Amino acid sequence: MPEPVAYLLTGLPGAGKSTYARALERAGVTRLSVDDRLVAAHGRLGKDYPEEDHLELLCPVVARVRRDLADLLEAGVSVVLDHGLGRRAERDDYKRLVTAHGGRWRLVHFPVDHDELLRRLAVRNADATVGRITPEVLAWIAERSEDPVGEGEELPDPSLTARRD
């Protein structure tokens, strides 16, 4: 059986990670979306629950996704983790998890200009089906994020990054 691949995505909200993950899903890769599971369990950020509750609600969802990721890799299934891994320590932890469960990782980085992120988020925030990410929340996330440098990162395949959804 070929070694399963775990696509680990890093980039700020609005960078195109979910669009990319859905394209991989259409190509047969199993998509694990932290945001989708969070919405299913608690609703939408800033619309159904306040921003200050987000981290507390997020932790158990991420723990469940990690278990599912490990189980899928052990079953030989390739996976895309639709979740922004913003810190090097977090990325390193997921790389170890992937390797420990029989997979190989690909770290895909989505660098996008801040003004473009704000533009994309304004469009996204108008969509009633998704959570709201304010400029202040984006700034908070950006301050705590680290771009990957020398971590084996790659840019997304351009054929998969065209926005289709």
C-alpha positions in Angstrom: 0.0 0.0 0.0 1.4 3.4 -0.9 2.3 5.7 2.0 -0.6 8.1 2.7 0.1 11.9 2.5 -1.1 14.5 5.0 -1.4 17.9 3.5 -0.7 20.4 6.3 -1.8 23.9 5.5 -0.5 27.2 6.9 -1.8 30.7 6.2 -4.0 33.3 7.7 -7.8 33.3 7.4 -8.9 34.2 3.9 -5.6 32.9 2.3 -7.3 30.1 0.3 -6.7 27.1 2.5 -10.3 25.8 2.4 -10.6 26.4 -1.4 -7.4 24.3 -1.8 -8.5 21.6 0.6 -11.9 21.3 -1.2 -10.0 20.9 -4.5 -7.9 18.1 -3.0 -11.1 16.6 -1.7 -12.5 16.6 -5.2 -9.4 14.8 -6.3 -10.0 12.0 -3.8 -8.1 13.2 -0.7 -10.1 13.0 2.6 -10.7 16.5 4.0 -10.7 17.1 7.8 -12.1 20.6 8.4 -11.8 22.0 11.9 -14.0 25.0 10.9 -16.8 22.7 9.6 -16.8 20.6 12.7 -16.8 23.7 14.9 -19.8 25.1 13.0 -21.6 21.7 13.3 -21.0 21.6 17.1 -21.3 25.3 18.1 -22.4 27.5 15.2 -20.5 30.3 13.5 -17.8 32.4 15.1 -19.1 36.0 15.8 -22.6 35.0 14.7 -23.7 32.1 16.9 -21.1 32.5 19.6 -18.9 35.4 20.7 -15.2 35.6 19.7 -14.1 35.3 23.3 -15.5 31.8 23.5 -13.7 30.6 20.4 -10.5 29.1 21.8 -12.3 27.2 24.5 -14.7 25.7 21.9 -11.9 25.1 19.5 -9.7 22.9 21.7 -11.9 19.7 21.9 -12.7 19.9 18.2 -9.0 20.1 17.3 -8.3 17.1 19.6 -11.0 15.0 17.8 -9.6 16.0 14.4 -6.1 15.0 15.5 -7.4 11.5 16.5 -9.2 11.2 13.1 -6.1 12.2 11.2 -4.1 9.6 13.0 -6.7 6.9 12.4 -7.0 7.8 8.7 -3.3 7.7 8.1 -3.0 4.3 9.9 -5.7 3.1 7.5 -3.6 4.3 4.5 -5.9 7.2 3.7 -4.4 10.5 2.4 -5.8 13.6 4.2 -5.8 17.3 3.9 -6.0 19.1 7.2 -8.2 22.1 6.6 -6.9 24.2 9.5 -4.3 27.0 9.5 -1.2 25.9 11.4 0.1 29.3 12.3 3.0 28.5 14.6 6.1 26.4 13.9 5.7 24.4 17.1 2.2 23.4 16.0 3.4 22.5 12.5 6.3 20.4 13.9 3.8 18.6 16.2 1.6 17.7 13.3 4.6 16.5 11.3 5.6 14.2 14.1 2.0 13.0 14.4 1.8 12.2 10.6 5.1 10.4 10.6 4.2 8.4 13.8 1.1 7.1 12.1 2.7 6.0 8.9 2.2 9.0 6.7 4.4 11.6 5.0 3.6 15.3 5.2 3.5 18.1 2.8 3.4 21.6 4.3 1.6 24.0 2.0 2.0 27.7 2.7 -0.5 30.3 1.6 1.2 33.8 1.8 -1.3 36.5 1.0 -1.0 40.3 1.2 -2.8 41.8 4.2 -5.0 44.1 2.1 -6.0 41.2 0.0 -6.9 39.2 3.1 -9.1 42.0 4.3 -10.8 42.2 0.9 -11.5 38.5 0.9 -12.7 38.5 4.5 -15.2 41.3 3.8 -16.7 39.1 1.1 -16.7 36.0 3.3 -18.1 37.9 6.3 -21.2 38.8 4.2 -21.9 35.0 3.7 -24.5 34.0 6.3 -23.2 30.4 6.3 -19.7 31.1 7.7 -18.3 32.7 10.8 -17.2 36.3 10.9 -13.5 37.3 11.1 -13.1 40.9 11.9 -10.0 42.9 11.0 -9.2 42.9 14.7 -9.4 39.1 14.9 -7.3 38.8 11.7 -4.7 41.2 13.3 -4.7 39.1 16.5 -4.1 35.9 14.5 -1.4 37.5 12.4 0.5 38.7 15.5 0.7 35.2 16.8 1.5 33.4 13.5 4.9 32.6 12.1 5.5 32.1 8.4 7.3 28.9 7.7 11.0 29.3 6.7 13.1 26.2 6.0 10.4 23.8 7.2 10.0 22.0 3.9 7.2 24.3 2.9 5.8 24.6 -0.6 3.5 26.9 -2.3 0.0 25.6 -3.3 -0.4 24.1 -6.8 -1.8 26.9 -8.9 -4.2 24.6 -10.6 -5.9 24.0 -7.3 -6.0 27.6 -6.0 -8.5 29.1 -8.3 -11.6 30.1 -6.2 -14.5 27.9 -7.3 -16.7 27.9 -4.2 
